[in-house]
Amino acid sequence: MSTPRELEVRLGARSYSIRIGRDLLGDATQWRPLLRGRQALIVTNTTVAPLYLARLEPALVDLHWRALALPDGEAHKTLATTALIWDALAQLGATRDACILALGGGVVGDMAGFAAACWMRGIDFMQMPTTLLAMVDSAVGGKTGVDHAAGKNLIGAFHQPRLVLADLGTLATLPPREYRAGLAEIVKIGALGDAAFMARLERDTAALNARADDPLTAAIAHACTYKAGVVMRDETEQGERALLNFGHSFAHALETVTGYSALLHGEAVAIGMVLAARLSAQLGHASEADAQRLAALLATLGLPTQPPSGLDADALLAAMHLDKKKRGGGLRLILWRGAGAAFIAEGIDEAAVRAAWAC
């Protein structure tokens, strides 16, 4: 068994490691020493449980544990579903030294982390992401929460995990569409703050599409390292961390208006990044060629770059006005000056945003 690559998220008493490698789930040495007590609740879903729950079970010997398989999909990322986690914790008799193990993608991780943040005002949880998107984005940084009918992730808390354990072996069963959605969040890192990384991704598109081990592992580690650095400097998104939402205001509006059913999150982010780049060009911050370059990279990786047809512009704008990044009365968006140069733009004119949606 090879030694995993290990990164550190240094946040004082809330510090933790990100471990990236293969065959990590069943290796008790990777995570058992971090348990404070002997109670564990594995939160997973009906898709992941048949694939990977058995890998964890040998490492659970001598623990008082149970598993909860939630329904799969963003449509179930609600308070009602999260209440099932609290019910399971109650049935376990979970005390303050219990731990939740979040085995699944971003939806599982977000809900499990939020449930952990609330149970007895905060218990431990560990992220065990099984999707590429979760490995490079949602599992890192302590953002937890659920969706509301008015918008995505409007109910939540910052609650850092004890560990992020990214077992790359789980990506073997990831459907192609889910895999491509994860690539969007990797591209985002290059787009918002690392032009050299974006250029490397452009060179490695064929290898990434083929899931070649070395380029993929390097890309995951780079994305996690970048995000960890931002989180360490701005844990609760008072400034720089907002840049990680490049394209997300558009993406969350798309997800809200389409009922979380037409697009995967990474697909919505891909479209959102292109719209943000085009808006940047319209406002004179970047060239249209920059937007075309980003769209070309995403398209080469098999991702959509245009919103679905027939969406209502007023509904999209209303959803954007409920976005968490908004401040005061105007729209607050993450725009760019080209690859590697994202910035926070305040008071964006609504007409310009409407025009970007129409591109």
N, C-alpha and C positions, 0 to 999 in steps of 0.2 A: 504494500500500500504506500503510495507516494505521499510525501509531506505536503499538506495544503499550503497554498499561498495565504499569508495572513496580513491583514491591514488593521490599523487601529483607528478608532474614532475616539479621540481624547476629549472627554467632557467632564473631567474631575471625577466625582463619585459616580457619575452616569456613564463612564467610559466602557467601551466594549470592543470586541474583535469582529472582523469580517473574515471568515475562513472560506477559501475557494479551492475546490479540488474534487476528486472523485471518491466514491464509496465512503462518504462522510456520515450519512444518516445512521448506518448501523454500527458506527465506531463510537462506543460509549465514552472513550477517552476524549473525544472532541467536545462533548457538551455536558456529560453527567457531573463533572466536578463543579460546574457552575450552579447547580441546583442548591438552593438554601435549605430546602425541606425534602420531604419524601412523597409529596403529592404532585401529580402532573395530569393535566388535561391536554390531550392532543386534539386540536381543532383542525379539521381538514374538510374536504368536500367529497361528494359522491363520485367525482371523476378521479381524483387523486388517491383516495383511500384504497381502492383495489390495486393500484399500481405500486404504492410506496409505503403504506402503513406497516406492512409486514417487515420491511427493512428496519423500521424503528423498534419493533417489538423485542428483539433480543437484548437491546440496550435498556429496556425498561424493567428488567428483572429486579425484584426487591422494592420496586416503587408501588405506591398505591395510585393507580392510574385508570383512566378510561378514555375512550376516543369518541368524538362527536363529528359525524360527517354531515355537513351542511349542504343544502342544495347549491348547485354550481351556477355561477353567472352574476354579472353586475346587477341584474334586476333584483337579486336577493340581498343586496348590500344595504340593509335597512335596520332600524331599531328593533323591529319584530324578530328578525333573524338573530340579531345580537342577543336578544333576550333568551334564546335557546342556549347560548353559551353560559349565561349567568345561571340558568336552570341547571345545566350540567355541573357547574362549579358547586352549586348548592347540594346536588346529589352526591358529589364527591366529598362534601364536607370541607371544602377548600378553605384553609386558613391563610394568614398573611405571608407564610413562607411557601405557598403553593406556586406553581409555575405553569403557564400555558405554552405549549409548543405549537406554533402556527405552521402547519405543513400544507403548503399550497401556493397559489398565486397571490396577486395583490389584493384581491377581494378578501380572501381568507386572512391574510396578514393584517389588513386594515381593521377588520372586524375583531379579530382575536386580540390585537393590540389595544383597541378601544375598550373591549370587555375587561382586559387586564388593568387598564388605567382606572376603571370605575369600580372593580370589585374590591371591597374593603378599602376604597380610596387609593388603590394601587398595589398590584402584585407583579411579580416578574413574568416576562414572556420572552420567548426566543423565536426568531424568524428562521424558518427552514423553507426558503422559497423554492418552488419547483417550476417556475416559468422564468424565461430570460428577462422579461420586463420587471418582474419582482426582484430578481437578483441585482439588477443595475439601478433600480429606482425605488420602488415602494418599500422594500425591506430595509433600506438604509435611511436613517435620519430621524426615526421616531414619530413620523406623522401617522396618526391613526384616525379612523372615523368611519362614518356611514353617510349614505346619500339621503337627500330629502327630495320630495317632489319638486321643490323650487330650485334645486341645484345639487351638484355633485360635491360630496365631502363637506357639507355645511355643518355637520354635527361631528365633533371630534375632539382630540386632545393630543398634545405632544407627550409621548411616553416612549422613552428609549428602550430598546430590547437589551437583554443580557448578552446576546450573541446573534450574529447573522451567519448561518451555516449554509453556504451555497454548494450543493452537491451537483456537479455538472452532469453526472449520470442521469439525472432526471430530465435533462433536455432531450434525451434520445426519444422519448415518447411524446414530445411536444408537437402538436399538429403544425404543419407549415405556416398556416395563417397566424397562429399564436407566436411562433418563432419570429416571423417577420415583424409582428407588432412590438416585440422586445427590441429589435434592431432600431426602431424609431427612437427609443429613449437613449440608445448609444449614440446615434447621430446627433441628438440634441446636445450632448456634451461638447462635441466639436463645434456645433453651430453657435452655442452661447458663449464659449470661453476658451476654446482650444483649437485654433486654426490648423496647427500641425496635425492634430489628431484627426480632424475632418479630412485632411488631405490623405492621411494614411488609410482611412476608411474608403476613400475613393479608389485607392490602389488595391484594396483587399476585398472588393465587392464579391468577386467570384468565390473566394475562399470562405467568406462569411455566408454566402448563399448555400455553400456546400457544407456548412457547419464544421469546417476544418478546425481541429482541436486547438492548435497553437494560436492562430489569429483570433479565434473566438475567446479563448481564455485571456489573452492579452487585452482584448477590447473590454471584457467584463472587468478585469482588474483595473484598467485605466479609468473606466467610468466610475467604479466604486471609489477609487482613490480621489478623483476629482470631487465627487459629491461629498465624501467624508470631509475633505478640506473645507468646503463651503459650510457644511453643518457645524464644524468645530468653530468657525468664525461667527456664525449667525444661527444659533440653534433654533430659535423660535421665529425666524423669518421677519426680522425687523428691518432688514436691508438687503444684503447681498443674496441671501437664500432665495428671495423672490425671483432672481434671474433663472433659477432652475425651472421656473414655470414658463419658459419660452414656448409659445404656441399653445399653452394650456387654457388661456381664457377663451380662445376660439374653440379648442377641443372640448372643454367642459360644456360650452353652449351647444355644440353639436350633439354631445351625448345626452344632455338634458332634453333637447327638443325632439330627438329621435327615440326617446324612451329607453336609452341604454341597450338597444336591441340591434340597430343597424350597423354599428361600428364597434370594433374592439378599441380599448383605450389607446393603444399604440397607434392604431390607424387614425383615430381622431387627432392625436398629437402630430402625426405626420402632416395631415391636412392643415392643422392649426399653425404649424411652423411655417409652412409655405404662405399661408395667409398673412402671418405676422411679417414675413420677409417682404411680401408684396406691399403691405401697408407701409413698411419702412421705406420702400422705394417711392411710393406715392407721396410720402411726406418729405422726401429729399434726404433721408438719412443714409441710404444705401442705393446701389444701382439695381436695376431690374435684372442685370446679368447675375448678380449675387442670388437673387430669388430663383432664377432659372437653374443655377448651379445646384442649389439645395434641392429643388424639385427633381432634378435629374438623378442625384444620388439616391433619394428616397425611391424614385421609380425603379431604378436599377436593382434595389433591394426588394422590389415587389410590393411597395406600399402605395396607397392612394395619395394623390396630391390635390384633388378637387373635392369639394363637399358634394354630397348627394344632391340631385336636382329636386326642385319642388319644395324646398324648405322655406318657411315664412321668415322674412328678414326681421319683422317686428318681434317675433318670438325669440329669435337668436339674440337680438340686441337686449331684450328684456332679461334673458338668461345671463348675458355678460354683465349686466348691471348688478346682478346678485353675486358676482364672483368675489371670492374672499380677498383678492388682490386689490379690489377697488378701495379708494379712499375718498371721502367727501362726496361731492356731487358728480365729478367727471370720471370717465373711464381711465383706469390705470393699467397699462399694458406693458409687456416685455417686448421691446423691439430690438433691432440690431443695426450695426453699421457695416455689416458683412460678417463672414465667418470668423468666429472667435471674439466678437465684439458686441455682445448684447448689453442693453441698458434698460432702466426703468423709465417709462415715459408717462407723465402725468397729464390729466385733462385732455385726453385725445378727443378730437371732434367726432361726434357720432356720425356725421355724414361721411367722413373719411372711412370709418369702420364699415359702414353700410356699403361703400364702394368696394372695399376689399372683399367683402362677402360676394359681391357680384362678379368678381374676376373669373 
